[in-house]
Amino acid sequence: MSKLKAIEISPLTPTHTEHLLVSKDGYSFDRNSNRWVLNKDVTISFQVEILALNEEMLLGFRYVLAIYAEELSAWHTSNMYSLGFYPDFTDSLIE
């Protein structure tokens, strides 16, 4: 009988170290960069307000936003980034 060892993997800890990703429009971007060019019209520049988040929150924000950039339109990704500046608005969506 084999014994399985449980391991805990944090959702914020990648199982790989790949930081270079490709947007849905085929543009390469570095998840750790503060400037992502997602297509010819959309560039996301991480502003000081977002960069001021605690490290774990910023890492999670980058990972989720990168998933949007890979799978959804650049404009939608940009809109999701912009929601990070309006916590009162997003809080009202939850209530």
N, CA, C and O atoms as a printed pandas DataFrame, in Angstrom:
     atom_number atom_name residue_name chain_id  residue_number  x_coord  y_coord  z_coord
0              1         N          MET        A               1    0.851   -1.174    0.000
1              2        CA          MET        A               1    0.000    0.000    0.000
2              3         C          MET        A               1    0.897    1.238    0.000
3              4         O          MET        A               1    1.795    1.355    0.835
4              5         N          SER        A               2    0.658    2.161   -0.933
5              6        CA          SER        A               2    1.480    3.363   -1.009
6              7         C          SER        A               2    0.914    4.456   -0.108
7              8         O          SER        A               2   -0.293    4.563    0.111
8              9         N          LYS        A               3    1.825    5.245    0.394
9             10        CA          LYS        A               3    1.423    6.363    1.227
10            11         C          LYS        A               3    1.592    7.643    0.420
11            12         O          LYS        A               3    2.660    7.911   -0.131
12            13         N          LEU        A               4    0.551    8.406    0.360
13            14        CA          LEU        A               4    0.597    9.678   -0.346
14            15         C          LEU        A               4    0.967   10.784    0.628
15            16         O          LEU        A               4    0.443   10.847    1.740
16            17         N          LYS        A               5    1.841   11.624    0.218
17            18        CA          LYS        A               5    2.249   12.747    1.039
18            19         C          LYS        A               5    1.539   14.002    0.543
19            20         O          LYS        A               5    1.645   14.367   -0.628
20            21         N          ALA        A               6    0.822   14.650    1.438
21            22        CA          ALA        A               6    0.113   15.871    1.062
22            23         C          ALA        A               6    1.092   17.031    1.050
23            24         O          ALA        A               6    1.903   17.197    1.960
24            25         N          ILE        A               7    0.997   17.814    0.015
25            26        CA          ILE        A               7    1.810   19.033   -0.043
26            27         C          ILE        A               7    0.882   20.207   -0.253
27            28         O          ILE        A               7   -0.160   20.093   -0.897
28            29         N          GLU        A               8    1.274   21.325    0.294
29            30        CA          GLU        A               8    0.478   22.530    0.140
30            31         C          GLU        A               8    1.133   23.412   -0.910
31            32         O          GLU        A               8    2.315   23.742   -0.812
32            33         N          ILE        A               9    0.359   23.786   -1.908
33            34        CA          ILE        A               9    0.850   24.684   -2.946
34            35         C          ILE        A               9    0.025   25.953   -2.883
35            36         O          ILE        A               9   -1.194   25.927   -3.054
36            37         N          SER        A              10    0.690   27.045   -2.639
37            38        CA          SER        A              10    0.006   28.329   -2.599
38            39         C          SER        A              10   -0.417   28.700   -4.007
39            40         O          SER        A              10    0.348   28.496   -4.950
40            41         N          PRO        A              11   -1.628   29.247   -4.175
41            42        CA          PRO        A              11   -2.045   29.657   -5.520
42            43         C          PRO        A              11   -1.183   30.795   -6.068
43            44         O          PRO        A              11   -1.202   31.063   -7.269
44            45         N          LEU        A              12   -0.430   31.460   -5.197
45            46        CA          LEU        A              12    0.425   32.555   -5.642
46            47         C          LEU        A              12    1.839   32.094   -5.945
47            48         O          LEU        A              12    2.675   32.884   -6.383
48            49         N          THR        A              13    2.108   30.812   -5.712
49            50        CA          THR        A              13    3.433   30.286   -5.996
50            51         C          THR        A              13    3.381   29.515   -7.302
51            52         O          THR        A              13    2.779   28.443   -7.365
52            53         N          PRO        A              14    4.006   30.047   -8.348
53            54        CA          PRO        A              14    3.935   29.347   -9.631
54            55         C          PRO        A              14    4.728   28.048   -9.587
55            56         O          PRO        A              14    5.718   27.932   -8.864
56            57         N          THR        A              15    4.281   27.084  -10.363
57            58        CA          THR        A              15    5.011   25.827  -10.449
58            59         C          THR        A              15    6.099   25.925  -11.507
59            60         O          THR        A              15    6.840   24.967  -11.729
60            61         N          HIS        A              16    6.198   27.067  -12.155
61            62        CA          HIS        A              16    7.253   27.319  -13.129
62            63         C          HIS        A              16    7.738   28.752  -12.956
63            64         O          HIS        A              16    7.102   29.540  -12.256
64            65         N          THR        A              17    8.808   29.083  -13.558
65            66        CA          THR        A              17    9.361   30.423  -13.402
66            67         C          THR        A              17    9.210   31.245  -14.670
67            68         O          THR        A              17    9.903   32.247  -14.847
68            69         N          GLU        A              18    8.335   30.842  -15.531
69            70        CA          GLU        A              18    8.139   31.539  -16.796
70            71         C          GLU        A              18    7.409   32.857  -16.562
71            72         O          GLU        A              18    6.282   32.867  -16.066
72            73         N          HIS        A              19    8.046   33.960  -16.915
73            74        CA          HIS        A              19    7.444   35.277  -16.747
74            75         C          HIS        A              19    7.018   35.867  -18.080
75            76         O          HIS        A              19    6.177   36.765  -18.111
76            77         N          LEU        A              20    7.579   35.383  -19.182
77            78        CA          LEU        A              20    7.209   35.897  -20.493
78            79         C          LEU        A              20    5.948   35.205  -20.969
79            80         O          LEU        A              20    5.892   33.979  -21.066
80            81         N          LEU        A              21    4.943   36.003  -21.262
81            82        CA          LEU        A              21    3.646   35.488  -21.672
82            83         C          LEU        A              21    3.266   36.117  -23.005
83            84         O          LEU        A              21    3.953   37.015  -23.492
84            85         N          VAL        A              22    2.177   35.647  -23.591
85            86        CA          VAL        A              22    1.710   36.176  -24.867
86            87         C          VAL        A              22    0.244   36.577  -24.725
87            88         O          VAL        A              22   -0.591   35.781  -24.295
88            89         N          SER        A              23   -0.053   37.817  -25.090
89            90        CA          SER        A              23   -1.431   38.300  -25.019
90            91         C          SER        A              23   -2.287   37.593  -26.066
91            92         O          SER        A              23   -1.773   36.944  -26.977
92            93         N          LYS        A              24   -3.584   37.731  -25.919
93            94        CA          LYS        A              24   -4.506   37.111  -26.878
94            95         C          LYS        A              24   -4.240   37.609  -28.303
95            96         O          LYS        A              24   -4.497   36.896  -29.273
96            97         N          ASP        A              25   -3.726   38.833  -28.418
97            98        CA          ASP        A              25   -3.417   39.409  -29.735
98            99         C          ASP        A              25   -2.025   39.051  -30.224
99           100         O          ASP        A              25   -1.595   39.533  -31.272
100          101         N          GLY        A              26   -1.310   38.208  -29.476
101          102        CA          GLY        A              26   -0.009   37.732  -29.936
102          103         C          GLY        A              26    1.184   38.579  -29.528
103          104         O          GLY        A              26    2.289   38.361  -30.024
104          105         N          TYR        A              27    0.988   39.536  -28.639
105          106        CA          TYR        A              27    2.085   40.380  -28.176
106          107         C          TYR        A              27    2.722   39.765  -26.933
107          108         O          TYR        A              27    2.023   39.359  -26.004
108          109         N          SER        A              28    4.035   39.700  -26.923
109          110        CA          SER        A              28    4.772   39.160  -25.790
110          111         C          SER        A              28    4.884   40.218  -24.698
111          112         O          SER        A              28    5.127   41.391  -24.980
112          113         N          PHE        A              29    4.704   39.790  -23.439
113          114        CA          PHE        A              29    4.880   40.709  -22.306
114          115         C          PHE        A              29    5.442   39.942  -21.120
115          116         O          PHE        A              29    5.258   38.731  -20.992
116          117         N          ASP        A              30    6.130   40.674  -20.260
117          118        CA          ASP        A              30    6.732   40.104  -19.058
118          119         C          ASP        A              30    5.814   40.391  -17.879
119          120         O          ASP        A              30    5.569   41.551  -17.545
120          121         N          ARG        A              31    5.307   39.340  -17.252
121          122        CA          ARG        A              31    4.379   39.489  -16.132
122          123         C          ARG        A              31    4.969   40.353  -15.023
123          124         O          ARG        A              31    4.221   41.031  -14.318
124          125         N          ASN        A              32    6.287   40.348  -14.850
125          126        CA          ASN        A              32    6.916   41.104  -13.769
126          127         C          ASN        A              32    7.272   42.540  -14.155
127          128         O          ASN        A              32    7.718   43.321  -13.315
128          129         N          SER        A              33    7.072   42.880  -15.419
129          130        CA          SER        A              33    7.366   44.235  -15.874
130          131         C          SER        A              33    6.256   45.178  -15.421
131          132         O          SER        A              33    5.134   44.744  -15.161
132          133         N          ASN        A              34    6.567   46.454  -15.330
133          134        CA          ASN        A              34    5.561   47.446  -14.978
134          135         C          ASN        A              34    4.907   48.066  -16.204
135          136         O          ASN        A              34    4.122   49.006  -16.085
136          137         N          ARG        A              35    5.230   47.541  -17.382
137          138        CA          ARG        A              35    4.626   48.013  -18.629
138          139         C          ARG        A              35    4.352   46.813  -19.532
139          140         O          ARG        A              35    5.271   46.114  -19.960
140          141         N          TRP        A              36    3.073   46.591  -19.811
141          142        CA          TRP        A              36    2.672   45.480  -20.664
142          143         C          TRP        A              36    2.055   46.038  -21.946
143          144         O          TRP        A              36    1.070   46.773  -21.881
144          145         N          VAL        A              37    2.604   45.708  -23.084
145          146        CA          VAL        A              37    2.016   46.062  -24.373
146          147         C          VAL        A              37    1.214   44.842  -24.815
147          148         O          VAL        A              37    1.779   43.790  -25.113
148          149         N          LEU        A              38   -0.119   44.995  -24.855
149          150        CA          LEU        A              38   -0.998   43.857  -25.139
150          151         C          LEU        A              38   -1.457   43.804  -26.585
151          152         O          LEU        A              38   -1.807   42.737  -27.089
152          153         N          ASN        A              39   -1.458   44.940  -27.252
153          154        CA          ASN        A              39   -1.713   45.004  -28.695
154          155         C          ASN        A              39   -1.293   46.388  -29.181
155          156         O          ASN        A              39   -0.725   47.162  -28.411
156          157         N          LYS        A              40   -1.559   46.707  -30.424
157          158        CA          LYS        A              40   -1.087   47.979  -30.967
158          159         C          LYS        A              40   -1.769   49.181  -30.320
159          160         O          LYS        A              40   -1.257   50.297  -30.404
160          161         N          ASP        A              41   -2.912   48.971  -29.678
161          162        CA          ASP        A              41   -3.673   50.065  -29.080
162          163         C          ASP        A              41   -3.655   50.107  -27.558
163          164         O          ASP        A              41   -3.944   51.148  -26.967
164          165         N          VAL        A              42   -3.325   49.004  -26.920
165          166        CA          VAL        A              42   -3.465   48.916  -25.464
166          167         C          VAL        A              42   -2.132   48.588  -24.798
167          168         O          VAL        A              42   -1.508   47.564  -25.078
168          169         N          THR        A              43   -1.719   49.483  -23.915
169          170        CA          THR        A              43   -0.552   49.273  -23.063
170          171         C          THR        A              43   -0.984   49.518  -21.630
171          172         O          THR        A              43   -1.619   50.529  -21.334
172          173         N          ILE        A              44   -0.645   48.606  -20.749
173          174        CA          ILE        A              44   -0.928   48.786  -19.325
174          175         C          ILE        A              44    0.375   49.178  -18.644
175          176         O          ILE        A              44    1.369   48.455  -18.703
176          177         N          SER        A              45    0.349   50.340  -17.995
177          178        CA          SER        A              45    1.494   50.807  -17.212
178          179         C          SER        A              45    1.090   50.776  -15.748
179          180         O          SER        A              45    0.187   51.504  -15.335
180          181         N          PHE        A              46    1.747   49.948  -14.972
181          182        CA          PHE        A              46    1.415   49.831  -13.554
182          183         C          PHE        A              46    1.776   51.130  -12.842
183          184         O          PHE        A              46    2.937   51.538  -12.814
184          185         N          GLN        A              47    0.766   51.766  -12.273
185          186        CA          GLN        A              47    0.934   53.058  -11.610
186          187         C          GLN        A              47    1.344   52.871  -10.152
187          188         O          GLN        A              47    1.213   51.785   -9.586
188          189         N          VAL        A              48    1.838   53.944   -9.566
189          190        CA          VAL        A              48    2.364   53.902   -8.204
190          191         C          VAL        A              48    1.317   53.407   -7.201
191          192         O          VAL        A              48    1.668   52.751   -6.220
192          193         N          GLU        A              49    0.034   53.714   -7.436
193          194        CA          GLU        A              49   -1.022   53.264   -6.511
194          195         C          GLU        A              49   -1.127   51.748   -6.491
195          196         O          GLU        A              49   -1.346   51.160   -5.432
196          197         N          ILE        A              50   -0.977   51.116   -7.627
197          198        CA          ILE        A              50   -1.022   49.653   -7.702
198          199         C          ILE        A              50    0.272   49.062   -7.163
199          200         O          ILE        A              50    0.249   48.068   -6.437
200          201         N          LEU        A              51    1.396   49.669   -7.514
201          202        CA          LEU        A              51    2.694   49.160   -7.055
202          203         C          LEU        A              51    2.853   49.284   -5.543
203          204         O          LEU        A              51    3.713   48.627   -4.956
204          205         N          ALA        A              52    2.032   50.121   -4.906
205          206        CA          ALA        A              52    2.098   50.302   -3.455
206          207         C          ALA        A              52    1.377   49.193   -2.688
207          208         O          ALA        A              52    1.469   49.132   -1.462
208          209         N          LEU        A              53    0.656   48.313   -3.399
209          210        CA          LEU        A              53   -0.005   47.188   -2.730
210          211         C          LEU        A              53    1.034   46.316   -2.042
211          212         O          LEU        A              53    2.192   46.274   -2.458
212          213         N          ASN        A              54    0.616   45.617   -0.983
213          214        CA          ASN        A              54    1.573   44.714   -0.347
214          215         C          ASN        A              54    1.994   43.650   -1.357
215          216         O          ASN        A              54    1.283   43.386   -2.326
216          217         N          GLU        A              55    3.135   43.055   -1.126
217          218        CA          GLU        A              55    3.753   42.162   -2.112
218          219         C          GLU        A              55    2.846   41.017   -2.545
219          220         O          GLU        A              55    2.755   40.712   -3.734
220          221         N          GLU        A              56    2.179   40.388   -1.596
221          222        CA          GLU        A              56    1.314   39.246   -1.925
222          223         C          GLU        A              56    0.121   39.689   -2.771
223          224         O          GLU        A              56   -0.258   39.006   -3.721
224          225         N          MET        A              57   -0.463   40.825   -2.426
225          226        CA          MET        A              57   -1.603   41.347   -3.179
226          227         C          MET        A              57   -1.180   41.736   -4.601
227          228         O          MET        A              57   -1.888   41.440   -5.564
228          229         N          LEU        A              58   -0.037   42.394   -4.727
229          230        CA          LEU        A              58    0.460   42.798   -6.042
230          231         C          LEU        A              58    0.754   41.578   -6.910
231          232         O          LEU        A              58    0.429   41.566   -8.098
232          233         N          LEU        A              59    1.364   40.561   -6.324
233          234        CA          LEU        A              59    1.660   39.340   -7.060
234          235         C          LEU        A              59    0.374   38.680   -7.564
235          236         O          LEU        A              59    0.290   38.265   -8.720
236          237         N          GLY        A              60   -0.610   38.590   -6.693
237          238        CA          GLY        A              60   -1.898   38.016   -7.080
238          239         C          GLY        A              60   -2.579   38.828   -8.169
239          240         O          GLY        A              60   -3.152   38.268   -9.104
240          241         N          PHE        A              61   -2.516   40.148   -8.047
241          242        CA          PHE        A              61   -3.111   41.032   -9.052
242          243         C          PHE        A              61   -2.453   40.823  -10.410
243          244         O          PHE        A              61   -3.137   40.742  -11.430
244          245         N          ARG        A              62   -1.110   40.736  -10.422
245          246        CA          ARG        A              62   -0.382   40.510  -11.675
246          247         C          ARG        A              62   -0.754   39.158  -12.300
247          248         O          ARG        A              62   -0.956   39.064  -13.510
248          249         N          TYR        A              63   -0.843   38.118  -11.470
249          250        CA          TYR        A              63   -1.157   36.785  -11.989
250          251         C          TYR        A              63   -2.556   36.752  -12.596
251          252         O          TYR        A              63   -2.745   36.211  -13.685
252          253         N          VAL        A              64   -3.519   37.315  -11.912
253          254        CA          VAL        A              64   -4.895   37.311  -12.422
254          255         C          VAL        A              64   -4.990   38.169  -13.677
255          256         O          VAL        A              64   -5.606   37.762  -14.662
256          257         N          LEU        A              65   -4.388   39.349  -13.649
257          258        CA          LEU        A              65   -4.429   40.221  -14.815
258          259         C          LEU        A              65   -3.740   39.570  -16.011
259          260         O          LEU        A              65   -4.179   39.741  -17.148
260          261         N          ALA        A              66   -2.673   38.832  -15.763
261          262        CA          ALA        A              66   -1.970   38.134  -16.849
262          263         C          ALA        A              66   -2.868   37.072  -17.488
263          264         O          ALA        A              66   -2.825   36.863  -18.700
264          265         N          ILE        A              67   -3.677   36.405  -16.670
265          266        CA          ILE        A              67   -4.620   35.425  -17.213
266          267         C          ILE        A              67   -5.620   36.123  -18.128
267          268         O          ILE        A              67   -5.924   35.633  -19.216
268          269         N          TYR        A              68   -6.134   37.280  -17.678
269          270        CA          TYR        A              68   -7.037   38.064  -18.534
270          271         C          TYR        A              68   -6.339   38.416  -19.835
271          272         O          TYR        A              68   -6.923   38.269  -20.909
272          273         N          ALA        A              69   -5.091   38.882  -19.755
273          274        CA          ALA        A              69   -4.353   39.306  -20.955
274          275         C          ALA        A              69   -4.145   38.154  -21.931
275          276         O          ALA        A              69   -4.197   38.349  -23.145
276          277         N          GLU        A              70   -3.912   36.961  -21.408
277          278        CA          GLU        A              70   -3.686   35.801  -22.272
278          279         C          GLU        A              70   -4.973   35.295  -22.919
279          280         O          GLU        A              70   -4.954   34.825  -24.057
280          281         N          GLU        A              71   -6.083   35.390  -22.201
281          282        CA          GLU        A              71   -7.299   34.718  -22.646
282          283         C          GLU        A              71   -8.406   35.639  -23.143
283          284         O          GLU        A              71   -9.304   35.199  -23.861
284          285         N          LEU        A              72   -8.347   36.914  -22.765
285          286        CA          LEU        A              72   -9.419   37.842  -23.126
286          287         C          LEU        A              72   -8.845   39.032  -23.886
287          288         O          LEU        A              72   -7.633   39.121  -24.083
288          289         N          SER        A              73   -9.697   39.929  -24.305
289          290        CA          SER        A              73   -9.236   41.056  -25.103
290          291         C          SER        A              73   -8.360   42.009  -24.288
291          292         O          SER        A              73   -8.454   42.083  -23.063
292          293         N          ALA        A              74   -7.516   42.726  -25.005
293          294        CA          ALA        A              74   -6.641   43.710  -24.365
294          295         C          ALA        A              74   -7.467   44.807  -23.696
295          296         O          ALA        A              74   -7.117   45.280  -22.615
296          297         N          TRP        A              75   -8.559   45.209  -24.337
297          298        CA          TRP        A              75   -9.406   46.257  -23.761
298          299         C          TRP        A              75  -10.044   45.779  -22.461
299          300         O          TRP        A              75  -10.110   46.537  -21.494
300          301         N          HIS        A              76  -10.505   44.554  -22.424
301          302        CA          HIS        A              76  -11.101   44.016  -21.193
302          303         C          HIS        A              76  -10.045   43.957  -20.093
303          304         O          HIS        A              76  -10.319   44.314  -18.948
304          305         N          THR        A              77   -8.858   43.513  -20.433
305          306        CA          THR        A              77   -7.768   43.457  -19.453
306          307         C          THR        A              77   -7.473   44.846  -18.911
307          308         O          THR        A              77   -7.278   45.016  -17.707
308          309         N          SER        A              78   -7.438   45.830  -19.783
309          310        CA          SER        A              78   -7.213   47.208  -19.364
310          311         C          SER        A              78   -8.319   47.694  -18.425
311          312         O          SER        A              78   -8.050   48.383  -17.441
312          313         N          ASN        A              79   -9.551   47.333  -18.738
313          314        CA          ASN        A              79  -10.668   47.710  -17.859
314          315         C          ASN        A              79  -10.537   47.054  -16.488
315          316         O          ASN        A              79  -10.812   47.689  -15.471
316          317         N          MET        A              80  -10.123   45.795  -16.452
317          318        CA          MET        A              80   -9.938   45.102  -15.174
318          319         C          MET        A              80   -8.823   45.760  -14.362
319          320         O          MET        A              80   -8.929   45.887  -13.143
320          321         N          TYR        A              81   -7.761   46.175  -15.038
321          322        CA          TYR        A              81   -6.681   46.896  -14.360
322          323         C          TYR        A              81   -7.229   48.190  -13.759
323          324         O          TYR        A              81   -6.927   48.521  -12.612
324          325         N          SER        A              82   -8.024   48.912  -14.524
325          326        CA          SER        A              82   -8.558   50.196  -14.062
326          327         C          SER        A              82   -9.458   50.043  -12.848
327          328         O          SER        A              82   -9.529   50.952  -12.020
328          329         N          LEU        A              83  -10.147   48.916  -12.722
329          330        CA          LEU        A              83  -10.995   48.696  -11.547
330          331         C          LEU        A              83  -10.168   48.675  -10.264
331          332         O          LEU        A              83  -10.703   48.922   -9.183
332          333         N          GLY        A              84   -8.882   48.383  -10.369
333          334        CA          GLY        A              84   -8.010   48.394   -9.196
334          335         C          GLY        A              84   -7.884   49.769   -8.568
335          336         O          GLY        A              84   -7.501   49.886   -7.404
336          337         N          PHE        A              85   -8.199   50.809   -9.324
337          338        CA          PHE        A              85   -8.124   52.175   -8.801
338          339         C          PHE        A              85   -9.401   52.618   -8.107
339          340         O          PHE        A              85   -9.419   53.678   -7.482
340          341         N          TYR        A              86  -10.471   51.831   -8.200
341          342        CA          TYR        A              86  -11.762   52.244   -7.681
342          343         C          TYR        A              86  -12.311   51.217   -6.699
343          344         O          TYR        A              86  -13.314   50.565   -6.990
344          345         N          PRO        A              87  -11.667   51.062   -5.533
345          346        CA          PRO        A              87  -12.140   50.035   -4.592
346          347         C          PRO        A              87  -13.559   50.276   -4.108
347          348         O          PRO        A              87  -14.276   49.311   -3.841
348          349         N          ASP        A              88  -14.001   51.548   -3.981
349          350        CA          ASP        A              88  -15.369   51.813   -3.539
350          351         C          ASP        A              88  -16.379   51.284   -4.544
351          352         O          ASP        A              88  -17.430   50.770   -4.162
352          353         N          PHE        A              89  -16.063   51.408   -5.833
353          354        CA          PHE        A              89  -16.943   50.902   -6.886
354          355         C          PHE        A              89  -17.025   49.388   -6.823
355          356         O          PHE        A              89  -18.121   48.831   -6.888
356          357         N          THR        A              90  -15.892   48.711   -6.700
357          358        CA          THR        A              90  -15.921   47.245   -6.678
358          359         C          THR        A              90  -16.553   46.735   -5.395
359          360         O          THR        A              90  -17.193   45.683   -5.409
360          361         N          ASP        A              91  -16.392   47.453   -4.276
361          362        CA          ASP        A              91  -17.055   47.046   -3.046
362          363         C          ASP        A              91  -18.574   47.098   -3.204
363          364         O          ASP        A              91  -19.281   46.237   -2.680
364          365         N          SER        A              92  -19.080   48.108   -3.926
365          366        CA          SER        A              92  -20.536   48.210   -4.102
366          367         C          SER        A              92  -21.073   47.080   -4.983
367          368         O          SER        A              92  -22.252   46.737   -4.891
368          369         N          LEU        A              93  -20.227   46.501   -5.832
369          370        CA          LEU        A              93  -20.668   45.380   -6.657
370          371         C          LEU        A              93  -20.882   44.118   -5.831
371          372         O          LEU        A              93  -21.690   43.264   -6.196
372          373         N          ILE        A              94  -20.164   44.000   -4.726
373          374        CA          ILE        A              94  -20.235   42.811   -3.884
374          375         C          ILE        A              94  -21.466   42.854   -2.985
375          376         O          ILE        A              94  -22.060   41.815   -2.699
376          377         N          GLU        A              95  -21.847   44.022   -2.549
377          378        CA          GLU        A              95  -22.961   44.156   -1.602
378          379         C          GLU        A              95  -24.290   43.819   -2.208
379          380         O          GLU        A              95  -25.314   43.887   -1.528
